[in-house]
Amino acid sequence: QIPSEVPSLLSPPTKVPTATPFTSSKPSDTPTNNPSEVPTTSPSPLPTSLPTTQPSTSTSPSAAPTDSPAFLCPKITESKGKQTDTNWARYKSMTLDCLSQELGVPNEETKDPDYSDYGGRLDKVEENSTGFFQIKKLEDDRWTFVDPDGYHFLSVGINSVGVKTQYEFFRSGFEAQFNNSFDIWAESTHHLLQSVGINTLGSWSSYQHFQRPGVRIPYCPQWNFLLTYKDNRHGGSYDIWRQPLPVFDPEFEAFALDHARQLAAYKDDPWIIGHFSDHQVPFHANNLLHRYLEMPSNDPNYQAAQSWIDDHNKTVGTLTQTDHDAFCIVMVERYYSVVSSAMKTYDPNHLFIGSRVHGKVSSEECSYIASSKYVDVVTVNYYHRWTPEQSRIYKWAQLSGKPIMLTEWYAKGNDAISPPDEDTPMKLTNIAGHGFTVPTQADRGEFYQQFTLNLLRNRNVIGWHWHQYTDWSYNSGIVNRHFLPYQDCVDGMARVNKQVYSLSDFLWNNSEETDLFLDRPTLVE
């Protein structure tokens, strides 16, 4: 029996489907998440959902137009690229309701197959499983992960699944909801993630709390090789965002090998999908050789640049951007070769899932060309685009020859903004953060739908990780800072996630039958 005072998050949220992505139809030695495993010490109950509309200091946008039958397809959603923008733009979106109206899905035919212990699909299996996550290109040119038991797997993840107890506004919710117990929090959070159809812990997640039976879930550690080295270079701090990357330092190679020792403790864990080496390393090609030549002449990075110039019969005065682009490949390859060798030395079993390129770097061809020999999956933090750009994703895959996973993106709800009289150390204003702002939590759920449905159309995409689990000073979380779920948002997310494999099959075969899918963000005048 679960004591009556166990937090209500341990029960299925009212509106989210109760089927879970880890229900296995084959025997398993891993115990399932069941009430008998819930600790008996528990806090007072709290409601599982937030009010539909929260107090807001911002002016609400005008209602989106509607038309017979009940809604217009594609859906029109109003949004701000920045919270401080005066006007709301209007974007077209292909939601699940539009898909159903246009093509007759979702329906019974789109019901997902049963899931493996890791969240893979039991109807698609490879004969030669390795006991660890792998990647595979299928006969129809689609890429997929293959889980440790051999089943095809799409990584549907969320970042920063953890509790920042150093901040008072998180501590109060953690105490009220979970009685300061990380075991209770892990049980509750595991159930919530299952109910939303999340099958992966992304970067910065507290995966150490999900290591026991009943709460296990695939995860992706991030190791910060260059981000750590920069703070130790020559005994001080080195600004890699304003200075060239010091990847040609002999010390970087030695540092990386030593830093990778910590991976040895994880090499036999089948629940790891793969390792991120870093986060948003600035592989900028613009004027690259000239920037290296501004370093002292006895610096090994200066010498690497000068050697390339000499070897290619160039002079400083005749360098073009084509030359800078070519040297960018050398620089990026040096980085990936060093960290890949170090990681494989201590963990030869797991995938290398890139360094989460971002911003202007995601447009640098050298980022993809140079990584192709070393990474198994190209990972991109993808912001400032309402709809995934199909041609751009195809180009990333073509340049690298590898599948693509998007590892940061989100939208913020205008209805989550803190009221002006709220007494809190850090108000939620939505001013920070890269994601779009939309009017409501339901709009966030529909933004998730239109974004992921378009990702499912692309044969190169093998996963996505929403950013993030909890709010910060902006509404990027699926739960607020009291750990209560944004019900309308997660309901919208679950509608895709609960049938993600069937939708993937359907969209790959049928999405060209309608012109409502958008290959680029489309504004409405």
KEDREN-132689 format. One record per residue (C-alpha): y, x, z; residue in one letter; residue number from 1. Coordinates in steps of 0.25 Angstrom, whole numbers, plus 5000, padded with zeros to 4 digits. Each point is the difference from the previous one (the first is absolute). Layout:
SITE; Y; X; Z; a; NUM
...
//
This chain:
SITE; 5000; 5000; 5000; q; 1
SITE; 5014; 5005; 4997; i; 2
SITE; 5009; 4998; 5012; p; 3
SITE; 5011; 4989; 4997; s; 4
SITE; 5011; 5011; 5002; e; 5
SITE; 4995; 5009; 4989; v; 6
SITE; 5012; 5000; 4990; p; 7
SITE; 4999; 4990; 4989; s; 8
SITE; 5001; 5010; 4989; l; 9
SITE; 4985; 5002; 5003; l; 10
SITE; 4997; 4987; 4994; s; 11
SITE; 5002; 4997; 4985; p; 12
SITE; 5015; 4997; 4997; p; 13
SITE; 5002; 4986; 4997; t; 14
SITE; 5003; 5000; 4985; k; 15
SITE; 4993; 5013; 4996; v; 16
SITE; 4986; 4998; 4994; p; 17
SITE; 4989; 5004; 5010; t; 18
SITE; 4991; 5008; 4991; a; 19
SITE; 5001; 5014; 5002; t; 20
SITE; 4999; 5012; 4990; p; 21
SITE; 4989; 5007; 5008; f; 22
SITE; 4989; 4990; 5001; t; 23
SITE; 4988; 5007; 4995; s; 24
SITE; 4988; 4992; 4994; s; 25
SITE; 4991; 5012; 5002; k; 26
SITE; 4994; 5006; 5013; p; 27
SITE; 5009; 5009; 5007; s; 28
SITE; 4999; 5009; 5013; d; 29
SITE; 5015; 4998; 5002; t; 30
SITE; 5003; 4988; 5010; p; 31
SITE; 5009; 4990; 4995; t; 32
SITE; 5013; 4996; 5006; n; 33
SITE; 4996; 4989; 5010; n; 34
SITE; 5006; 4994; 5013; p; 35
SITE; 4990; 5007; 5009; s; 36
SITE; 5007; 5013; 4997; e; 37
SITE; 5014; 4996; 5004; v; 38
SITE; 5004; 5006; 5013; p; 39
SITE; 5001; 4991; 5012; t; 40
SITE; 5014; 5005; 5004; t; 41
SITE; 5010; 4992; 4992; s; 42
SITE; 5015; 4996; 5000; p; 43
SITE; 5005; 4986; 5000; s; 44
SITE; 4999; 4992; 4987; p; 45
SITE; 5011; 5000; 4990; l; 46
SITE; 5002; 4992; 4987; p; 47
SITE; 4994; 5006; 4988; t; 48
SITE; 5011; 4997; 4990; s; 49
SITE; 5015; 5001; 4999; l; 50
SITE; 5010; 4989; 4998; p; 51
SITE; 5000; 4996; 4985; t; 52
SITE; 5015; 5004; 5000; t; 53
SITE; 5006; 5010; 5009; q; 54
SITE; 5015; 5001; 5004; p; 55
SITE; 5008; 5008; 4989; s; 56
SITE; 5014; 5005; 4999; t; 57
SITE; 4999; 5001; 4985; s; 58
SITE; 5004; 4989; 4990; t; 59
SITE; 4988; 4993; 4994; s; 60
SITE; 4999; 5001; 4985; p; 61
SITE; 5000; 4987; 4992; s; 62
SITE; 4986; 4993; 4998; a; 63
SITE; 4992; 5005; 4988; a; 64
SITE; 4999; 4990; 4989; p; 65
SITE; 4988; 4991; 4999; t; 66
SITE; 4994; 4992; 4988; d; 67
SITE; 4989; 4991; 4998; s; 68
SITE; 4988; 5001; 5004; p; 69
SITE; 5006; 5003; 5014; a; 70
SITE; 5004; 5014; 4996; f; 71
SITE; 5004; 5009; 4988; l; 72
SITE; 4992; 5011; 4995; c; 73
SITE; 5002; 5011; 5001; p; 74
SITE; 5006; 4998; 5014; k; 75
SITE; 5015; 5004; 5002; i; 76
SITE; 5002; 5008; 5012; t; 77
SITE; 5014; 5004; 5005; e; 78
SITE; 5001; 5015; 5006; s; 79
SITE; 5009; 5011; 5003; k; 80
SITE; 4997; 5014; 4997; g; 81
SITE; 5008; 5004; 5012; k; 82
SITE; 5003; 4992; 5012; q; 83
SITE; 5015; 5003; 4999; t; 84
SITE; 5001; 4995; 4985; d; 85
SITE; 5009; 4988; 5000; t; 86
SITE; 4993; 4992; 4989; n; 87
SITE; 4985; 4996; 4999; w; 88
SITE; 4993; 5003; 4987; a; 89
SITE; 4990; 4990; 4995; r; 90
SITE; 4986; 5006; 4995; y; 91
SITE; 4988; 4994; 4993; k; 92
SITE; 4987; 5001; 5007; s; 93
SITE; 4986; 4996; 4997; m; 94
SITE; 4994; 4995; 5012; t; 95
SITE; 4986; 4994; 5003; l; 96
SITE; 5005; 4986; 4999; d; 97
SITE; 5005; 5003; 4986; c; 98
SITE; 4987; 5007; 4996; l; 99
SITE; 4993; 4988; 5004; s; 100
SITE; 5009; 4991; 4992; q; 101
SITE; 5000; 5008; 4988; e; 102
SITE; 4985; 5005; 4999; l; 103
SITE; 4993; 4991; 5010; g; 104
SITE; 4997; 5010; 5011; v; 105
SITE; 4999; 5003; 5011; p; 106
SITE; 4988; 4991; 5001; n; 107
SITE; 4985; 5000; 5004; e; 108
SITE; 4997; 5010; 4989; e; 109
SITE; 5010; 5010; 5007; t; 110
SITE; 4993; 5000; 5013; k; 111
SITE; 4997; 5015; 5004; d; 112
SITE; 4986; 5005; 5001; p; 113
SITE; 4995; 5004; 5014; d; 114
SITE; 5005; 5013; 5006; y; 115
SITE; 4993; 5013; 5004; s; 116
SITE; 5002; 5006; 5014; d; 117
SITE; 5012; 5008; 4994; y; 118
SITE; 5006; 4988; 4993; g; 119
SITE; 4994; 5003; 4986; g; 120
SITE; 4995; 4989; 4991; r; 121
SITE; 4985; 4998; 5001; l; 122
SITE; 4998; 4995; 4985; d; 123
SITE; 5004; 5014; 4995; k; 124
SITE; 4992; 5012; 5004; v; 125
SITE; 4998; 5014; 4995; e; 126
SITE; 4986; 5006; 5001; e; 127
SITE; 5004; 5014; 5005; n; 128
SITE; 5009; 4997; 5013; s; 129
SITE; 5004; 5013; 5007; t; 130
SITE; 5002; 4995; 5014; g; 131
SITE; 5015; 5002; 4998; f; 132
SITE; 5011; 4993; 4992; f; 133
SITE; 5001; 5004; 4985; q; 134
SITE; 5007; 4996; 4988; i; 135
SITE; 4994; 4995; 4987; k; 136
SITE; 5005; 4996; 4986; k; 137
SITE; 4992; 4989; 4995; l; 138
SITE; 4995; 4996; 4986; e; 139
SITE; 5012; 4991; 4998; d; 140
SITE; 5010; 5011; 5003; d; 141
SITE; 5003; 4994; 5014; r; 142
SITE; 5000; 5010; 5011; w; 143
SITE; 4995; 4996; 5014; t; 144
SITE; 4997; 5007; 5013; f; 145
SITE; 4985; 5000; 5004; v; 146
SITE; 4997; 4998; 5015; d; 147
SITE; 4990; 5008; 5008; p; 148
SITE; 4989; 4990; 4997; d; 149
SITE; 5003; 5000; 4985; g; 150
SITE; 5008; 4987; 4999; y; 151
SITE; 5012; 4999; 4992; h; 152
SITE; 5013; 5000; 5009; f; 153
SITE; 5015; 4997; 4998; l; 154
SITE; 5008; 5006; 5011; s; 155
SITE; 5009; 4988; 5006; v; 156
SITE; 5008; 5007; 5011; g; 157
SITE; 5011; 5001; 5009; i; 158
SITE; 5008; 5012; 5006; n; 159
SITE; 5004; 5003; 5014; s; 160
SITE; 4990; 4992; 5007; v; 161
SITE; 5003; 5004; 5014; g; 162
SITE; 5008; 4998; 5013; v; 163
SITE; 5013; 5008; 5002; k; 164
SITE; 5000; 5000; 5015; t; 165
SITE; 5011; 5009; 5001; q; 166
SITE; 5010; 4989; 4996; y; 167
SITE; 5003; 4989; 5011; e; 168
SITE; 5000; 4989; 4990; f; 169
SITE; 4986; 5003; 4996; f; 170
SITE; 4995; 5003; 5014; r; 171
SITE; 5004; 4986; 5005; s; 172
SITE; 4992; 4993; 4989; g; 173
SITE; 4988; 5009; 5002; f; 174
SITE; 5000; 4997; 5015; e; 175
SITE; 5002; 4985; 4998; a; 176
SITE; 4989; 4998; 4989; q; 177
SITE; 4990; 5011; 5003; f; 178
SITE; 5002; 5004; 5015; n; 179
SITE; 5003; 5014; 4995; n; 180
SITE; 4986; 5001; 4996; s; 181
SITE; 4997; 5007; 4986; f; 182
SITE; 4986; 4995; 5000; d; 183
SITE; 5005; 4985; 5001; i; 184
SITE; 5011; 5004; 4989; w; 185
SITE; 4990; 5006; 4991; a; 186
SITE; 4991; 4988; 5001; e; 187
SITE; 5011; 4990; 4997; s; 188
SITE; 5006; 5008; 4989; t; 189
SITE; 4986; 5002; 4993; h; 190
SITE; 4999; 4985; 5001; h; 191
SITE; 5014; 4998; 4994; l; 192
SITE; 4997; 5010; 4989; l; 193
SITE; 4987; 4994; 4996; q; 194
SITE; 5006; 4986; 5000; s; 195
SITE; 5011; 5005; 4990; v; 196
SITE; 4990; 5007; 4991; g; 197
SITE; 5004; 5014; 5004; i; 198
SITE; 4989; 5010; 4998; n; 199
SITE; 5007; 5014; 5002; t; 200
SITE; 5009; 5007; 5011; l; 201
SITE; 5011; 5007; 4992; g; 202
SITE; 5009; 5012; 5004; s; 203
SITE; 5004; 5002; 5014; w; 204
SITE; 4990; 4991; 5006; s; 205
SITE; 4994; 5001; 5013; s; 206
SITE; 4986; 5001; 4995; y; 207
SITE; 4995; 5007; 5013; q; 208
SITE; 5000; 4986; 5006; h; 209
SITE; 4991; 4994; 4989; f; 210
SITE; 4988; 5010; 5002; q; 211
SITE; 4991; 4991; 5008; r; 212
SITE; 4990; 4989; 4995; p; 213
SITE; 5006; 4987; 4997; g; 214
SITE; 5014; 5005; 4996; v; 215
SITE; 4997; 5011; 4989; r; 216
SITE; 5008; 4999; 4988; i; 217
SITE; 5002; 5010; 4988; p; 218
SITE; 5012; 5009; 5002; y; 219
SITE; 5008; 5011; 4993; c; 220
SITE; 5005; 5012; 5009; p; 221
SITE; 5013; 5007; 4996; q; 222
SITE; 5001; 5015; 5003; w; 223
SITE; 5014; 5005; 4997; n; 224
SITE; 4997; 5014; 4995; f; 225
SITE; 5013; 5003; 4994; l; 226
SITE; 5008; 4991; 5009; l; 227
SITE; 4994; 5008; 5012; t; 228
SITE; 5001; 5014; 4993; y; 229
SITE; 5015; 4998; 4997; k; 230
SITE; 5003; 4999; 5015; d; 231
SITE; 4993; 5013; 5003; n; 232
SITE; 5004; 5008; 4988; r; 233
SITE; 5005; 5014; 5005; h; 234
SITE; 5000; 4994; 5014; g; 235
SITE; 5011; 4990; 4997; g; 236
SITE; 5002; 4987; 4992; s; 237
SITE; 5001; 5000; 4984; y; 238
SITE; 5007; 4988; 4993; d; 239
SITE; 4991; 4997; 4989; i; 240
SITE; 5009; 4988; 4995; w; 241
SITE; 5011; 5010; 4997; r; 242
SITE; 4993; 5013; 4997; q; 243
SITE; 4989; 5003; 4991; p; 244
SITE; 4986; 4998; 5005; l; 245
SITE; 4994; 5012; 5007; p; 246
SITE; 4986; 4999; 4994; v; 247
SITE; 5000; 5014; 4994; f; 248
SITE; 5000; 5006; 5014; d; 249
SITE; 4988; 5007; 5003; p; 250
SITE; 5001; 4995; 5014; e; 251
SITE; 4999; 4986; 4995; f; 252
SITE; 4986; 5002; 4995; e; 253
SITE; 4996; 5006; 5014; a; 254
SITE; 5007; 4989; 5007; f; 255
SITE; 4993; 4989; 4992; a; 256
SITE; 4986; 5006; 5003; l; 257
SITE; 5003; 5000; 5014; d; 258
SITE; 5006; 4986; 5000; h; 259
SITE; 4988; 4994; 4993; a; 260
SITE; 4991; 5004; 5012; r; 261
SITE; 5003; 4987; 5006; q; 262
SITE; 4993; 4993; 4989; l; 263
SITE; 4986; 5006; 5004; a; 264
SITE; 4999; 4989; 5011; a; 265
SITE; 5001; 4989; 4989; y; 266
SITE; 4991; 5005; 4989; k; 267
SITE; 4988; 4992; 5004; d; 268
SITE; 5007; 4987; 5002; d; 269
SITE; 4997; 4990; 4989; p; 270
SITE; 5011; 4991; 5004; w; 271
SITE; 5011; 5009; 4994; i; 272
SITE; 5004; 4996; 4986; i; 273
SITE; 5007; 5013; 4998; g; 274
SITE; 5011; 5010; 5005; h; 275
SITE; 5015; 5000; 4997; f; 276
SITE; 5005; 5014; 4999; s; 277
SITE; 5014; 4996; 5003; d; 278
SITE; 5011; 4990; 4998; h; 279
SITE; 5010; 4999; 4989; q; 280
SITE; 5001; 5015; 4997; v; 281
SITE; 5013; 5002; 4991; p; 282
SITE; 4993; 5006; 4987; f; 283
SITE; 5014; 5000; 4993; h; 284
SITE; 5000; 5007; 4986; a; 285
SITE; 5015; 4999; 4998; n; 286
SITE; 5006; 5014; 4998; n; 287
SITE; 4988; 5005; 5008; l; 288
SITE; 5000; 5014; 4995; l; 289
SITE; 5015; 5002; 5003; h; 290
SITE; 4998; 4995; 5014; r; 291
SITE; 4988; 5010; 5003; y; 292
SITE; 5009; 5011; 4995; l; 293
SITE; 5010; 4997; 5010; e; 294
SITE; 4991; 5005; 5011; m; 295
SITE; 5000; 5014; 5004; p; 296
SITE; 4994; 5010; 4990; s; 297
SITE; 4989; 5005; 5010; n; 298
SITE; 4995; 4985; 5002; d; 299
SITE; 4987; 4998; 4994; p; 300
SITE; 5005; 4986; 4995; n; 301
SITE; 5011; 5007; 4992; y; 302
SITE; 4990; 5010; 4995; q; 303
SITE; 4991; 4989; 4995; a; 304
SITE; 5011; 4994; 4992; a; 305
SITE; 5005; 5013; 4995; q; 306
SITE; 4986; 5004; 4995; s; 307
SITE; 4998; 4987; 4993; w; 308
SITE; 5014; 5002; 4993; i; 309
SITE; 4995; 5014; 4996; d; 310
SITE; 4986; 4996; 4995; d; 311
SITE; 5006; 4990; 4991; h; 312
SITE; 5011; 5009; 4994; n; 313
SITE; 5011; 4992; 5006; k; 314
SITE; 5014; 5003; 5006; t; 315
SITE; 5007; 4993; 5011; v; 316
SITE; 5011; 4996; 4990; g; 317
SITE; 4990; 4994; 4990; t; 318
SITE; 4992; 4991; 5009; l; 319
SITE; 4999; 4986; 4996; t; 320
SITE; 4995; 4988; 5008; q; 321
SITE; 4987; 5001; 4992; t; 322
SITE; 4998; 5014; 5007; d; 323
SITE; 5003; 4994; 5013; h; 324
SITE; 4990; 4989; 4998; d; 325
SITE; 4990; 5010; 4996; a; 326
SITE; 5002; 5008; 5013; f; 327
SITE; 4999; 4987; 5008; c; 328
SITE; 4986; 4999; 4995; i; 329
SITE; 4998; 5014; 5006; v; 330
SITE; 5006; 4997; 5013; m; 331
SITE; 4993; 4987; 5002; v; 332
SITE; 4986; 5006; 4996; e; 333
SITE; 5003; 5011; 5010; r; 334
SITE; 5002; 4989; 5011; y; 335
SITE; 4988; 4992; 4996; y; 336
SITE; 4990; 5012; 4998; s; 337
SITE; 5004; 5006; 5014; v; 338
SITE; 4998; 4987; 5008; v; 339
SITE; 4988; 4995; 4992; s; 340
SITE; 4993; 5013; 5002; s; 341
SITE; 5003; 5000; 5015; a; 342
SITE; 4996; 4985; 5002; m; 343
SITE; 4987; 5002; 4992; k; 344
SITE; 4997; 5012; 5009; t; 345
SITE; 4999; 4992; 5012; y; 346
SITE; 4996; 4986; 4994; d; 347
SITE; 4993; 5001; 4987; p; 348
SITE; 4995; 4985; 5001; n; 349
SITE; 5013; 4992; 4999; h; 350
SITE; 5010; 4996; 4989; l; 351
SITE; 5013; 5007; 4998; f; 352
SITE; 5009; 4988; 4999; i; 353
SITE; 5013; 5008; 4996; g; 354
SITE; 5014; 5001; 5007; s; 355
SITE; 5006; 4987; 4998; r; 356
SITE; 5011; 5003; 4990; v; 357
SITE; 5013; 4992; 5001; h; 358
SITE; 5013; 4997; 4993; g; 359
SITE; 5005; 5009; 4989; k; 360
SITE; 4987; 5009; 5002; v; 361
SITE; 4992; 4988; 4995; s; 362
SITE; 5007; 5002; 4987; s; 363
SITE; 4997; 5015; 4999; e; 364
SITE; 4988; 5002; 4990; e; 365
SITE; 4997; 5013; 5007; c; 366
SITE; 4996; 4993; 5012; s; 367
SITE; 4988; 4993; 4993; y; 368
SITE; 4997; 5011; 4990; i; 369
SITE; 4999; 5011; 5011; a; 370
SITE; 4992; 4992; 5010; s; 371
SITE; 4989; 4995; 4990; s; 372
SITE; 4991; 5012; 5003; k; 373
SITE; 5001; 4998; 5015; y; 374
SITE; 5002; 4986; 5005; v; 375
SITE; 4990; 4988; 4998; d; 376
SITE; 5010; 4989; 5001; v; 377
SITE; 5015; 5001; 4997; v; 378
SITE; 5008; 4993; 5011; t; 379
SITE; 5014; 4994; 4998; v; 380
SITE; 5010; 4994; 5009; n; 381
SITE; 5006; 4989; 4991; y; 382
SITE; 5013; 4994; 5003; y; 383
SITE; 5012; 4994; 4993; h; 384
SITE; 4992; 4992; 4990; r; 385
SITE; 4998; 4985; 5002; w; 386
SITE; 4987; 5001; 4991; t; 387
SITE; 4991; 5011; 4997; p; 388
SITE; 5003; 5007; 4987; e; 389
SITE; 4987; 5000; 4992; q; 390
SITE; 5004; 5011; 4990; s; 391
SITE; 5005; 5009; 5011; r; 392
SITE; 4987; 4999; 5008; i; 393
SITE; 4992; 5002; 4987; y; 394
SITE; 5008; 5013; 4998; k; 395
SITE; 4997; 5005; 5014; w; 396
SITE; 4985; 4998; 4997; a; 397
SITE; 5001; 5006; 4986; q; 398
SITE; 5007; 5013; 5005; l; 399
SITE; 4991; 5002; 5012; s; 400
SITE; 4987; 4994; 4995; g; 401
SITE; 4998; 4994; 5013; k; 402
SITE; 5001; 4986; 5007; p; 403
SITE; 5013; 4995; 5007; i; 404
SITE; 5002; 4995; 5013; m; 405
SITE; 5013; 4994; 5005; l; 406
SITE; 5002; 5005; 5015; t; 407
SITE; 5014; 4994; 5004; e; 408
SITE; 5007; 4987; 4995; w; 409
SITE; 5005; 4987; 5008; y; 410
SITE; 5010; 4989; 5000; a; 411
SITE; 5009; 4996; 5012; k; 412
SITE; 5003; 4986; 5004; g; 413
SITE; 5014; 4996; 5003; n; 414
SITE; 4995; 4990; 5010; d; 415
SITE; 4996; 5011; 5010; a; 416
SITE; 5013; 5006; 5002; i; 417
SITE; 5004; 5001; 5015; s; 418
SITE; 5010; 4990; 5005; p; 419
SITE; 5014; 5006; 5003; p; 420
SITE; 4998; 4998; 5015; d; 421
SITE; 4986; 5006; 5001; e; 422
SITE; 5000; 5010; 5011; d; 423
SITE; 4991; 5011; 4995; t; 424
SITE; 5001; 5015; 4998; p; 425
SITE; 4998; 4999; 4985; m; 426
SITE; 5003; 4988; 4993; k; 427
SITE; 4993; 4996; 4988; l; 428
SITE; 5010; 4999; 4989; t; 429
SITE; 4993; 5003; 4987; n; 430
SITE; 5010; 5010; 4996; i; 431
SITE; 4991; 5012; 5000; a; 432
SITE; 4987; 5000; 4992; g; 433
SITE; 4997; 5001; 4985; h; 434
SITE; 4994; 4987; 4998; g; 435
SITE; 5006; 4987; 4994; f; 436
SITE; 5006; 4989; 5009; t; 437
SITE; 4995; 4986; 4997; v; 438
SITE; 5005; 4987; 5007; p; 439
SITE; 4987; 4997; 5008; t; 440
SITE; 4986; 5005; 5005; q; 441
SITE; 4994; 4990; 4990; a; 442
SITE; 5008; 5008; 4989; d; 443
SITE; 4994; 5013; 5006; r; 444
SITE; 4986; 4994; 4998; g; 445
SITE; 5003; 4996; 4986; e; 446
SITE; 5007; 5014; 4997; f; 447
SITE; 4986; 5006; 5004; y; 448
SITE; 4993; 4990; 4991; q; 449
SITE; 5008; 5003; 4987; q; 450
SITE; 5000; 5015; 5003; f; 451
SITE; 4985; 5001; 5003; t; 452
SITE; 4996; 4991; 4988; l; 453
SITE; 5007; 5009; 4991; n; 454
SITE; 4993; 5012; 5006; l; 455
SITE; 4987; 4993; 4998; l; 456
SITE; 5002; 4999; 4985; r; 457
SITE; 5001; 5015; 4999; n; 458
SITE; 4987; 5007; 4998; r; 459
SITE; 5005; 5013; 5007; n; 460
SITE; 5004; 4994; 5013; v; 461
SITE; 4989; 5001; 5011; i; 462
SITE; 5008; 4996; 5012; g; 463
SITE; 5014; 4998; 5007; w; 464
SITE; 5005; 5002; 5014; h; 465
SITE; 5011; 4991; 5005; w; 466
SITE; 5010; 5006; 5009; h; 467
SITE; 4999; 4997; 5012; q; 468
SITE; 4993; 4993; 5012; y; 469
SITE; 5012; 4998; 5009; t; 470
SITE; 5014; 4998; 4998; d; 471
SITE; 5010; 5011; 5002; w; 472
SITE; 5015; 4998; 4999; s; 473
SITE; 4996; 4992; 4987; y; 474
SITE; 4990; 4990; 4997; n; 475
SITE; 4989; 5007; 4993; s; 476
SITE; 4989; 4996; 5010; g; 477
SITE; 4989; 4990; 5000; i; 478
SITE; 5002; 4998; 5015; v; 479
SITE; 5014; 5001; 5007; n; 480
SITE; 5003; 5009; 5011; r; 481
SITE; 4993; 4991; 5010; h; 482
SITE; 4987; 5001; 4992; f; 483
SITE; 5001; 4986; 4995; l; 484
SITE; 4996; 4998; 4985; p; 485
SITE; 5010; 4994; 4990; y; 486
SITE; 4991; 4989; 4997; q; 487
SITE; 5006; 4995; 4986; d; 488
SITE; 5000; 5015; 4996; c; 489
SITE; 4985; 5003; 5003; v; 490
SITE; 4995; 4987; 4995; d; 491
SITE; 5006; 5003; 4986; g; 492
SITE; 4994; 5014; 5001; m; 493
SITE; 4986; 4995; 5004; a; 494
SITE; 5000; 4991; 4988; r; 495
SITE; 4999; 5012; 4991; v; 496
SITE; 4992; 5009; 5009; n; 497
SITE; 4989; 4990; 5003; k; 498
SITE; 4996; 4999; 4985; q; 499
SITE; 5005; 5014; 4996; v; 500
SITE; 4987; 5004; 4993; y; 501
SITE; 4999; 4987; 4992; s; 502
SITE; 5014; 5000; 4996; l; 503
SITE; 4999; 5014; 4995; s; 504
SITE; 4989; 4996; 4991; d; 505
SITE; 5007; 4988; 4995; f; 506
SITE; 5013; 5006; 4998; l; 507
SITE; 4994; 5012; 4993; w; 508
SITE; 4994; 4990; 4990; n; 509
SITE; 5010; 4989; 4999; n; 510
SITE; 5014; 5004; 5003; s; 511
SITE; 5004; 5002; 4986; e; 512
SITE; 4998; 4985; 4998; e; 513
SITE; 5013; 4997; 5006; t; 514
SITE; 5014; 5005; 4998; d; 515
SITE; 5004; 4998; 5014; l; 516
SITE; 4996; 5013; 5005; f; 517
SITE; 5011; 5010; 5001; l; 518
SITE; 4998; 5015; 4995; d; 519
SITE; 5014; 5003; 5006; r; 520
SITE; 5009; 4994; 5010; p; 521
SITE; 5007; 4988; 4994; t; 522
SITE; 5014; 4994; 5005; l; 523
SITE; 5004; 4986; 4997; v; 524
SITE; 5014; 4998; 4996; e; 525
//
